[in-house]
């Protein structure tokens, strides 16, 4: 039987990270590859309490279909929290619950991308966004990242080009680099969006994961949405601050944009899981989410410090670390090393990471790698870095 698949799906490659994760299911492998939260921090007891309270209400509606936009109370909670936190007015009818922020990428692609439209991306950028948008056959334009965010001169000229449809960016603890836009760069991006009349899809899964580090000033993590609300669609996620398995994310958008996304979502899945929306709403209205996030931030800050110390101890001058003050990743350059070849040796040494070129639209960053520090215990982090050192030594010996 010859199956007649679409041209698009035949050209689309599997997610590099998902393929690596298949290789790392063996218990002896220490994986720095996935962006997995620490499972020991999942609030098991609190979720159980919220679940019991939800069932005690004996409300049959928790099992029923709901609106495409999502749980009304949860949307109101998100709107108020966002408004209060970022000093910008957002109403609940600007909010839609999605099945993880990955769905928001897909829905936005559906309503905005015609074949050969140009999508402007950071370089490097989140590979899940590349994969989501490629379904709609765009062409991509890259804008380089500097230490404090986008190269805004390049960004302005790129957005002024007629075929540039929208910009996708991750201003807070960017994936994969970990960098955060400066206050100045945020304002410049907002101003350029207004000047050009273009729109940004702002992805902010890590913004709440800001580390309080001694001797370091806290970066500005205010959303660009707050600076240009008519020109930005904002994506948030509960995966990194609650539990990823619920697959709950949300978007805040100008009403005309949200109306189109709702139509696209109706065609995709009618609505996001109503049961877990109800459970999450019970949790956030009866438990202290901020206290839980503080625990996550403190734990991840300690793990990041552990990884940085281990890299400095065992890899030292052989690598270049890119600083980050939050999020889940460390971006590392290994000058003169073909990282894909190093990955093959690393897996033999029972350690894994994501090579930099997975985050590139043009095959760049071949001497970079992304390391995740959140999902492992400190002793595993240290051991994993030792294995990276052994892999690097074996690579150099082979050269």
C-alpha positions as CSV (number, residue, x, y, z in Angstrom):
1,X,0.0,0.0,0.0
2,X,1.4,3.4,-1.0
3,X,0.2,6.1,1.4
4,X,-0.3,9.5,-0.2
5,X,0.8,11.9,2.6
6,X,0.8,15.7,2.1
7,X,3.8,17.4,0.7
8,X,4.1,19.4,4.0
9,X,4.2,16.4,6.3
10,X,6.6,14.6,4.0
11,X,9.1,17.4,4.3
12,X,8.7,18.0,8.1
13,X,11.3,16.4,10.2
14,X,10.7,14.9,13.7
15,X,11.5,17.0,16.7
16,X,15.2,16.7,17.4
17,X,14.7,16.7,21.2
18,X,11.9,14.1,21.1
19,X,14.2,11.9,19.1
20,X,17.0,12.3,21.6
21,X,14.7,11.6,24.4
22,X,14.0,8.2,22.8
23,X,17.7,7.5,23.2
24,X,17.9,8.6,26.8
25,X,15.1,6.4,28.3
26,X,17.8,4.0,29.6
27,X,18.2,4.6,33.3
28,X,22.0,4.7,33.1
29,X,21.9,7.8,30.9
30,X,22.1,11.2,32.5
31,X,20.1,13.5,30.2
32,X,20.6,17.3,30.0
33,X,18.5,17.2,26.8
34,X,14.9,17.7,27.8
35,X,13.3,20.8,29.3
36,X,11.7,18.8,32.1
37,X,10.6,20.3,35.4
38,X,11.8,18.7,38.6
39,X,9.1,16.0,39.4
40,X,9.9,16.2,43.1
41,X,8.4,19.7,43.1
42,X,5.0,18.7,41.7
43,X,2.4,19.6,44.4
44,X,1.0,16.1,44.9
45,X,-0.8,16.7,48.1
46,X,-2.2,20.1,47.2
47,X,-3.5,18.7,43.9
48,X,-5.1,15.9,45.8
49,X,-6.8,18.4,48.2
50,X,-8.0,20.5,45.3
51,X,-9.3,17.4,43.5
52,X,-11.2,16.2,46.6
53,X,-12.8,19.6,47.0
54,X,-13.8,19.7,43.4
55,X,-15.5,16.3,43.7
56,X,-17.1,17.2,47.0
57,X,-19.1,19.9,45.2
58,X,-20.8,17.2,43.3
59,X,-20.9,19.4,40.2
60,X,-21.5,17.3,37.1
61,X,-20.3,20.2,35.0
62,X,-16.7,19.2,35.6
63,X,-17.3,16.3,33.2
64,X,-19.1,18.2,30.5
65,X,-18.1,20.0,27.4
66,X,-17.1,23.7,27.9
67,X,-16.6,26.8,25.8
68,X,-13.7,27.0,23.4
69,X,-12.3,30.0,25.2
70,X,-12.1,27.9,28.4
71,X,-13.1,28.0,32.1
72,X,-14.6,31.4,32.8
73,X,-13.2,31.6,36.3
74,X,-9.8,30.6,35.3
75,X,-9.7,33.1,32.5
76,X,-10.8,35.9,34.9
77,X,-8.1,34.8,37.4
78,X,-5.4,34.9,34.6
79,X,-6.6,38.3,33.4
80,X,-6.5,39.9,36.9
81,X,-3.2,38.3,37.9
82,X,-1.6,39.5,34.6
83,X,-3.1,43.0,34.9
84,X,-2.0,43.4,38.5
85,X,1.5,42.0,38.0
86,X,2.4,43.9,34.9
87,X,0.3,47.1,35.3
88,X,-1.6,46.7,32.1
89,X,-5.4,46.3,31.6
90,X,-6.4,42.8,30.4
91,X,-10.0,41.5,30.4
92,X,-11.1,37.9,30.6
93,X,-12.5,38.1,27.1
94,X,-9.0,38.6,25.8
95,X,-7.9,35.2,27.3
96,X,-8.2,31.7,25.9
97,X,-7.0,28.5,27.5
98,X,-5.0,26.3,25.2
99,X,-3.7,22.7,25.3
100,X,-0.2,23.8,26.2
101,X,1.4,26.8,24.7
102,X,2.6,24.5,21.9
103,X,-1.0,24.6,20.7
104,X,-1.0,28.4,20.7
105,X,2.0,28.3,18.3
106,X,0.0,26.0,16.0
107,X,-3.2,28.1,16.2
108,X,-1.3,31.3,15.5
109,X,0.4,29.7,12.5
110,X,-3.0,28.7,11.2
111,X,-4.5,32.2,11.3
112,X,-1.4,34.1,10.2
113,X,0.7,32.2,7.8
114,X,0.1,31.8,4.1
115,X,2.6,29.8,2.1
116,X,5.8,31.8,1.6
117,X,4.9,34.5,4.2
118,X,8.0,35.5,6.1
119,X,8.2,34.7,9.8
120,X,10.8,36.6,11.7
121,X,12.6,34.6,14.4
122,X,15.4,35.1,16.9
123,X,18.7,33.4,16.1
124,X,18.9,30.9,17.7
125,X,15.3,30.1,18.6
126,X,12.9,27.5,20.2
127,X,12.9,24.4,17.9
128,X,9.2,23.6,18.7
129,X,8.2,27.0,17.2
130,X,10.2,26.2,14.1
131,X,8.4,22.9,13.8
132,X,4.9,24.3,14.4
133,X,5.3,27.1,11.9
134,X,6.8,24.9,9.2
135,X,3.5,23.1,8.9
136,X,2.2,26.3,7.1
137,X,5.1,26.6,4.6
138,X,6.5,30.0,5.5
139,X,10.0,31.2,4.8
140,X,12.0,32.3,7.8
141,X,14.1,35.4,8.5
142,X,16.5,35.4,11.4
143,X,17.5,38.3,13.7
144,X,20.6,37.9,15.7
145,X,20.5,38.0,19.5
146,X,23.0,40.1,21.4
147,X,23.8,40.0,25.1
148,X,20.9,42.2,26.0
149,X,18.4,41.0,23.4
150,X,17.6,41.4,19.7
151,X,19.9,43.4,17.4
152,X,17.2,46.0,17.0
153,X,18.7,47.7,14.0
154,X,18.5,44.4,12.1
155,X,15.0,43.8,13.6
156,X,13.7,47.2,12.4
157,X,15.0,46.7,8.8
158,X,13.6,43.1,8.7
159,X,10.2,44.1,10.0
160,X,10.0,46.9,7.5
161,X,10.2,44.4,4.7
162,X,6.7,44.0,3.2
163,X,6.6,40.2,3.4
164,X,7.6,40.0,7.1
165,X,4.3,38.8,8.6
166,X,5.1,38.6,12.3
167,X,7.8,38.2,14.9
168,X,8.1,35.3,17.3
169,X,10.3,35.9,20.3
170,X,11.1,34.7,23.9
171,X,12.2,37.8,25.8
172,X,12.6,36.1,29.2
173,X,15.3,33.5,29.8
174,X,15.3,32.7,26.1
175,X,15.3,29.1,24.9
176,X,18.0,28.0,24.2
177,X,20.4,30.9,25.2
178,X,18.9,31.8,28.6
179,X,19.3,35.5,27.9
180,X,16.8,38.2,28.8
181,X,16.0,41.3,26.9
182,X,17.0,44.6,28.6
183,X,14.5,47.3,29.4
184,X,15.8,49.3,26.5
185,X,15.5,46.5,24.0
186,X,12.0,45.7,25.2
187,X,10.9,49.3,24.5
188,X,12.7,49.3,21.2
189,X,11.0,46.1,20.1
190,X,7.6,47.5,21.1
191,X,8.3,50.8,19.3
192,X,9.3,49.0,16.1
193,X,6.2,46.9,16.2
194,X,4.1,50.0,16.4
195,X,6.1,51.8,13.7
196,X,5.7,48.9,11.2
197,X,2.2,47.9,12.2
198,X,3.4,44.3,12.6
199,X,2.5,41.8,15.4
200,X,4.6,39.8,17.8
201,X,3.9,36.4,19.2
202,X,5.5,36.6,22.7
203,X,6.4,33.3,24.3
204,X,6.9,33.5,28.0
205,X,7.0,30.1,29.7
206,X,10.0,30.9,31.9
207,X,9.3,34.5,33.0
208,X,8.2,33.5,36.6
209,X,11.5,31.4,37.0
210,X,13.6,34.4,38.0
211,X,16.5,33.5,40.4
212,X,17.4,35.7,43.4
213,X,21.2,35.6,43.1
214,X,23.5,37.4,45.5
215,X,25.3,40.4,44.0
216,X,23.1,40.3,40.9
217,X,20.4,42.8,40.0
218,X,17.1,41.4,38.8
219,X,16.5,41.7,35.1
220,X,13.4,43.4,33.7
221,X,10.9,40.6,32.9
222,X,7.9,42.8,32.0
223,X,6.2,41.5,28.9
224,X,6.5,43.4,25.7
225,X,2.7,42.9,25.6
226,X,2.5,45.5,28.4
227,X,4.3,48.0,26.1
228,X,2.4,47.4,22.9
229,X,-0.9,45.5,23.7
230,X,-2.4,46.0,20.2
231,X,0.7,44.5,18.6
232,X,1.4,41.5,20.7
233,X,-0.1,38.1,21.4
234,X,1.2,36.8,24.7
235,X,1.6,33.1,25.4
236,X,1.8,31.8,29.0
237,X,2.1,28.3,30.4
238,X,1.3,26.4,33.6
239,X,3.7,23.6,32.6
240,X,6.8,25.2,34.2
241,X,5.1,26.5,37.4
242,X,2.5,23.8,38.1
243,X,2.6,20.4,36.2
244,X,3.4,19.8,32.5
245,X,1.2,16.8,32.2
246,X,-2.0,18.8,32.5
247,X,-1.0,20.5,29.2
248,X,-2.5,23.8,30.1
249,X,-1.4,27.1,28.6
250,X,-3.1,30.4,27.8
251,X,-3.0,33.3,25.4
252,X,-3.8,37.0,25.8
253,X,-4.5,38.7,22.6
254,X,-6.2,41.7,21.0
255,X,-9.9,40.7,20.6
256,X,-9.8,40.5,16.7
257,X,-6.9,38.2,16.8
258,X,-8.4,36.0,19.6
259,X,-11.6,35.7,17.6
260,X,-9.7,34.1,14.8
261,X,-7.7,31.8,17.2
262,X,-11.0,30.7,18.7
263,X,-12.3,29.6,15.3
264,X,-9.0,27.7,14.6
265,X,-9.2,26.0,18.0
266,X,-12.8,25.0,17.4
267,X,-11.6,23.1,14.3
268,X,-8.7,21.6,16.2
269,X,-10.2,20.2,19.4
270,X,-13.3,22.2,20.4
271,X,-11.8,23.1,23.7
272,X,-9.0,22.3,26.1
273,X,-9.6,19.5,28.7
274,X,-12.4,20.9,30.9
275,X,-11.7,18.6,33.9
276,X,-8.1,19.8,34.4
277,X,-9.1,23.4,33.9
278,X,-11.6,23.0,36.7
279,X,-8.9,21.3,38.9
280,X,-6.4,24.0,38.2
281,X,-8.9,26.7,39.0
282,X,-9.7,25.0,42.3
283,X,-6.0,24.9,43.1
284,X,-5.2,28.5,42.3
285,X,-8.2,29.8,44.3
286,X,-7.5,27.6,47.4
287,X,-3.7,27.3,47.5
288,X,-0.8,29.7,47.3
289,X,0.6,29.4,43.8
290,X,3.2,32.1,44.4
291,X,4.6,30.1,47.4
292,X,4.9,27.1,45.1
293,X,6.6,29.2,42.4
294,X,9.1,30.5,45.0
295,X,10.0,26.9,46.0
296,X,10.6,26.1,42.3
297,X,12.8,29.3,41.8
298,X,14.9,28.6,44.9
299,X,15.4,24.9,43.9
300,X,16.3,25.8,40.3
301,X,18.7,28.6,41.3
302,X,20.6,26.1,43.5
303,X,20.7,23.5,40.6
304,X,21.9,26.1,38.1
305,X,24.7,27.2,40.5
306,X,25.7,23.5,40.9
307,X,25.9,23.1,37.1
308,X,27.9,26.3,36.6
309,X,30.3,25.2,39.3
310,X,30.7,21.7,37.8
311,X,31.3,23.1,34.3
312,X,33.9,25.5,35.6
313,X,35.6,22.8,37.6
314,X,35.7,20.0,35.0
315,X,35.5,21.8,31.7
316,X,37.0,25.2,32.6
317,X,38.6,27.1,29.7
318,X,37.5,24.5,27.2
319,X,34.0,26.0,27.0
320,X,32.2,29.4,27.0
321,X,29.2,29.8,29.3
322,X,26.4,32.3,28.5
323,X,25.0,33.9,31.6
324,X,21.4,33.4,32.7
325,X,19.5,34.5,35.8
326,X,16.5,32.3,35.4
327,X,14.7,29.7,33.3
328,X,15.8,26.1,32.8
329,X,18.8,26.1,30.5
330,X,22.5,26.9,30.1
331,X,23.8,27.7,26.6
332,X,27.4,26.5,26.1
333,X,29.9,27.0,23.3
334,X,32.7,24.5,22.8
335,X,35.1,26.3,20.4
336,X,36.5,24.1,17.6
337,X,34.3,21.1,18.4
338,X,31.6,19.6,16.1
339,X,28.9,19.2,18.6
340,X,26.9,16.6,16.7
341,X,30.0,14.4,16.7
342,X,30.5,15.1,20.4
343,X,26.9,14.0,21.0
344,X,27.5,10.6,19.5
345,X,30.4,10.1,21.9
346,X,28.5,11.6,24.8
347,X,25.7,9.1,24.4
348,X,28.3,6.3,24.5
349,X,29.5,7.8,27.8
350,X,25.8,7.8,29.0
351,X,25.2,11.6,29.0
352,X,23.0,13.5,26.5
353,X,22.4,17.1,25.5
354,X,20.8,19.0,22.6
355,X,23.2,20.3,20.0
356,X,23.0,24.0,19.0
357,X,22.1,23.5,15.4
358,X,18.7,22.1,16.4
359,X,17.8,25.6,17.3
360,X,19.0,27.2,14.1
361,X,17.1,27.8,10.8
362,X,20.3,27.9,8.8
363,X,22.4,25.1,10.3
364,X,24.4,27.4,12.6
365,X,25.6,27.0,16.2
366,X,27.4,23.8,15.3
367,X,29.8,24.3,18.3
368,X,27.0,25.1,20.8
369,X,24.9,22.9,23.1
370,X,22.0,23.4,25.4
371,X,22.1,21.9,28.9
372,X,19.0,21.5,31.2
373,X,19.7,21.6,34.9
374,X,16.1,21.4,36.4
375,X,15.2,17.7,36.1
376,X,18.2,16.2,37.9
377,X,19.6,16.0,41.4
378,X,22.8,17.9,42.2
379,X,24.9,14.7,42.3
380,X,23.6,13.7,38.9
381,X,24.4,17.1,37.5
382,X,28.0,16.8,38.7
383,X,28.3,13.3,37.4
384,X,26.8,14.3,34.0
385,X,29.3,17.1,33.6
386,X,32.2,14.7,34.4
387,X,30.8,12.4,31.7
388,X,30.7,15.4,29.3
389,X,34.4,16.0,30.1
390,X,35.2,12.3,29.4
391,X,33.3,12.6,26.1
392,X,35.2,15.7,25.1
393,X,38.5,14.1,25.9
394,X,37.6,11.1,23.8
395,X,36.5,13.5,21.0
396,X,39.8,15.3,21.1
397,X,41.7,12.0,21.1
398,X,39.8,10.9,18.0
399,X,40.8,14.1,16.2
